Amino acid sequence: MENLKLEFNDGRTCEVRIGAGVMDVIEELWSPDCTQAAIIGDSNVIGLYGKRLAALISPLVSKLAVYNFPPGELNKTRQTKEMLEDRMLADGFTREVCVVALGGGISLDMAGFVAATYMRGVKHICIPTSFLAMVDASVGGKTGVNTLAGKNLIGAFKQPEAVIMDIETLITLPPVEWPNGQAEFIKTAFVSDADMFERMSEKGRCFAQAGQIEPRALKRCLALKAAIVLGDERDNGRRATLNFGHTVGHAIEKASKYAVPHGYAVSMGMSLEAELACRITGFPPEQREKLLTLLRSLNLPTVPAVDFVAAAGFMALDKKRRAGEIRFALPKAIGIMAASDAGYTVPAAIEEVGRIWDAARGKT
C-alpha cells in the first residue's frame, strides 16, 4: 500500500491510501465525529460495491443509507443533486453525517457537491473506482454539476477527509473507459514533470493494458497534482495549468452531448491546444509531435470529434474567460507552462482556434 498525505495551509489534511484491496482501511480513516454515513454513487457502481462498502461502514455508525442515481454526464445535474439532498433530509441525516463518494468522476463530483452544501457542509470521503477518477476527480476538491450552458459551471471547492484508491476495482472497469484515465495521467506529467513524461514516452504503452497500474506510479501522478493544488486550492493561479486541453475538451464534450468521453475529449484538446501553443508561446513543434506520438500509441484520439461551430459557443463560457477573452493553459515546453500578467493562462483569438480546428479536421 502507498500512502500520501495532503497538508493544506490552514491545517487541514487529506489522507490518501493506494493499493490492492485497501477499501477496508476506511475504518482507520473514519472520523469518530461522524456517527452517520450516506454512501452516494451511480447505480452501476453501487450495484458492484455498495453492499461491500456498507458492510465495512455499518459497524462505525448508528445510521447508514445508500443512494444511487442514473449513470452518465447527462445526469450530473442540479436536479440529481436536489434529489439526493431531499432523500437525505427525508431520512433525517444531520451534520454528523459523512458523505462517502463511491465511483467514477461523476459520482465523486456529485457526492462532493452534496457534501459541500448539505447542512452548509459536512465531511466526506472519496473512493474512486475508475482510473480517470483516481488521477483526476479524487484529489483537488473540485466538485460540481453540468448545466445547459456547459460542464462543471456550478459547483464548490470541497476537500475530502480521505481518499481510498482500491486498484482492485479497476478490474471491473470496462476497457473502453481506461483511456479516459490515461489522458489525464499524461496531462499531469506533461504540465509538471518533463522527466516523467519522457519516461512514459520511452516506454510507449506503459499502462496500455486496461486495469493495470502500479500503486507507486499512481502515487507519483497524484503527488504532482497535489503539489499544484496545495499551492493554489481555489484555482486562482498555477492550478489553471491543470486545465491544459480542457478548454477545447470540455467544449467537445458538451457539443457532442457527452457522446465523447472526458479523457478522449481532453486528448483531442491537448492536441489542438499544443498547436495553438506553437503559434502563441513558442512551444517547439517537435515537442508537440512527441505528445501526439504518445497519445496515438495509446489509441487516444488527436482530431476534434465535432465541428468548430458546434463547440465555439461553449468555449466562450469557459471558466477561465476574463474580460471577454477566451484563455488557455498553454505550454512553453514540456513541463513548463506559459504565464501572463493575468496568471497561468494566455488569451487566444477564437478565429485562430477555429483555423487550427478546421485544419485538424481536414477543412480549409
N, C-alpha and C positions, 0 to 999 in steps of 0.2 A: 504494500500500500504506500502511495505517495501522499505527503501532506503539504499543504500550502496555507499560510496564514496571511490574510489581508488586514493591515492595520491602518485605519483612517486617522486623519489629523486630530479629530475630536475624541479619540479614544475608542471608538467602535472597532470591532474586529469581525472578521468572517473566516471561519474555518472551512477549508476545502479538503475533502478526502477523495482519493482517486485509486481505484483498483478493482479487481475482480471479486464480486460477491460482497461488497462493502456496504450494502444497503442497511445491514443490521447495526452499523455504527451510529445510527440515528439515536439510539438510547444514550450514548455517552455525550452526544451533542445537544440533547434536548434540554431546554431551559426549565428549571423547576417552577418558574413563574407561570408557565403555560400548562394549565390544567384541562385545556380543551384543545381539540385538533379538528381542522377541516381540510381534508385531502381534496385537491382540485386538479383535474386533468381532463383531456378529451376522452370520449367513450372508448376509443381504441386502446389507449394506454391504461386506462382504468380497468378494462377487461383483462389486460395482461398482468398487471402488477398491483391493482388496487387492493385485493384481498391480502396479499402478502404484506404490503406496507401497513394496512390497517391492523394486521395481527401483531406487527412489531410495535406499533404506537399505542395500541389499546391498553397495555399494562401501565402506560405512563400518564394516562389522563382519565378523567371521570366522564368526559363527554367526547364523542367522536362521530363524525359523519363523513361520507364520501360523496362528492359531487362530480358530475361529468357534464360535458357539453359536446355538441357535434364537432368533429374534426374539420380542419381546414381554415385558411386565412379568411374566407368569407364569413366565418363565424366568430372571428376575433373582433367583436363589435361592442359598443356600449350596451346594446340590448342583451347580449350574453352576460356581460358583467352585471347588469342590473338583475338578471335572473338569478345569478349565483348569490349576489348580496341579499336579495329578497328571501331566498331559501335559508341562508344563514340566519337572517333576522327572525324568520318564522320558527326556526329551530332553537332560538334562544341563545345564540352564541354571544359572549361578552368580550371584553378586551383581554380576557385571559386566554383567548384562542390563539393558536399558532396555525397559520395557513401553510399547508405543505403542498408545494407546486410539483406535480409529477408529470413528466412527459417531455415533449419537444419544445421548441421555442415558442410556439403559440400558447401552449399550456403555461409555460413559465411567465410569459408576458401577461397573460390574463390573470393568473393567480397572484402574481406580484402586484398588479394594479389593484386587485381586490384588497390585498394586504395593506396597500398604501392608503386606502381610503376608508376601509371598514372601521367604524368607531374612531375615525380620524387617524388610523394607523395601528396595526398590530404586527407582531413578529411573524416571520415566515422563513421556511427552509426550502431550498431548491433541490430537486432530484431529477436532473436531466437524463433522458433515456435515448436521445438521438445524438449523433456526432455533432451536428450543427448546434444543438442546444448546449452541448458540453463546451465547445470552443467559442460560443457567441453569447447566447442569452443568459447563461448561468452566472457569469462574472461581469459585474459592471453596474447592476442596479437599474438598468433602463427597463421600464415596464410601459405597456400601452396597448391601445386598440386601433383598428383601422376605421376610416370613415370613407364616405364617397369622394372626398377631396384627396385622399392619399393615405399612405401607410404610416402608422405609428405617430400620427399628428396629435393625438390626445393621449396623455399618459402622465407618469410621475417617476421621479427617481426614488427607488426603494431598495436598499441593500438587504440581502438575506442574512440571517444569523449564521447560516452554514450552507454549504453545497456538498452534496454527496454524489459522486460520479461512479456508479457501478458499471464498469465496462462490459459486464456480462449481459446487460440489457441491450447492447448493440447487436447481439445475436439475432434478436427478433426484428431488427431494423430492416425494412425492405431494401434490397441492394440499390434501387433507384434513388434512395434517399442519401446514400453515402456521399455522393459528390457534393451535396449541399454543405457538409462539414469540411470537405477538402478545400472548397473555395475560400471559406472563412479562415481556415488554417493557413493557407497560402498568403492571404491578405495580411494577416497579423505578422507573419515573418517578413513579408515584403516591405511593410511600412516601418518596421522597427528593428530588424536584425538581418543585415546583409549576409552574415556568415551562415545563419540558419537557412536562409533562402538558397544560398549556394549549395549547401549540403543536400537540401531537398532536390535541387535541380540535378545534382550529380547522381543521386540515387534513382532519379526518374520516378518510377512507380513505387515510391517509398511507403505509401499507405494506400495503395490502389485496391487492395483486397478488402471488400466490404466486411465490416465488423471487427477489423483487427487494427489496434493502435496500442502502442506501448504506453503504459501509465507515465513513464518518465518523459516521453515526447509530449504527451498531453499536458503534463505539468509545466514544461518549458513554454509551451504556447500560452498557457494561462498566466504564467509569471510575466511574460512580455506584455500581455494585455493589462494585467493588474498594475504594472509599473506605470502605465499611462493613465489608467483610471484613478489611481490613488493620488496622482498629482493634479487631476482635473475632474473631480467627481461630477460636477454639474455641467460638464460639456461646454465650458467657456473658452477653452484654449486647445492644448495639444490633443485632447481626446478626439477632436474633429478628424485627426489623421486616420482614425479607425473607420472613417466613412469613405475611404478610397474605394471607388467602384460602386458606391451606394446611391449617389445622386442619379446616375443613369439606371442602376439596378432596380431601385425602388420604383422608378417610373415605368420600367419594363414590366415589373410585377403587376402594377396597377393597371397599365394599359392592356395587359393580357388577361385581366380579371383573375389573376393569380394562377393561370394555367402554367406559367413559367415559375418554377420553384425558386426560393430565395437564393440558394447557392449558385444555381445556374445563371440567374439574373446578375448576381454580383460578378461572376466570371465574365459575362458579356460587358458589364460595366467597367471592370478593371481594364479590359482590352481597349475599350473606346477611350476611357479617361487617360490611359497611358499614352495613346496617340495625341490626345489633347495636350498632355504634359510635354510631349516632344515639341509642340508648337509654342507653348507658353513659358515653360520653366526651364527649357534646355535639357530635359530628360533625354539621355542618349538613346537613339533608335535601336542600337544593338541590345540595350537592356530591355527595351520593350519586347524585342524578339525573344529574349530569354524567358520573359514572363509568359508570352504566348506559347512557347515551346513546352513549358511545364504544364500549362493548362491543357493543351492539346494532348499531351502524353497521358493525361488522366481522363481524357474524353470529355473535358469540360468545354462548353461552347464559347466561342470568341466573337460571334457575329450577333448583333441585336436581333431578337426574335420578332420584333414588331416594327412597324414603320415609325419614322421620327414624328410625323404629325400626330400620331396616336399617343405619343409619350410626352411631347413637349409641354403640354399644359400641366402635367403632374410634376415635371422638373421645376416649373415656376412656383410650385407650392412647397418645395423642399425646405426643410427646417434651417438649412444653412444660409438661406437667402437673406441678404442685408441691403437696405437702401435701394431696393428694386433690382439688385444684381443677383444672378444665379452664380453661386460659388461652389467650387470643387476642392476636395482634398487631393492634391496632385503631388507626385514625386519629383524630386530633382535628380535623384539617383536611388537605386535600390537601397532601402534602409534609411534614406534621408528624404523627409517630406518638405515641401515648399512652405514658406511663411510669407505673410504680408503685413501691412500696417493693421489690418483687421484680424490678424491671428493666423491660424494654420489652414486657411482656405484662400483661394485666389479666384477672382471673377473671370468669367469667360462669356463671350458673346454667344447668344443662343444660335445665331446664324452659323458661327464656326462649328458649334457642336453638331448642328444639322448637316453641314457639309461632310464632316467626318463620319457621321452616322450613315448618311446615304452612300458614301463611298464604301463603307464596310459591307453594306447590303447590295453592292454592285449597281448602284444608281448613279446617274450623273445630273 
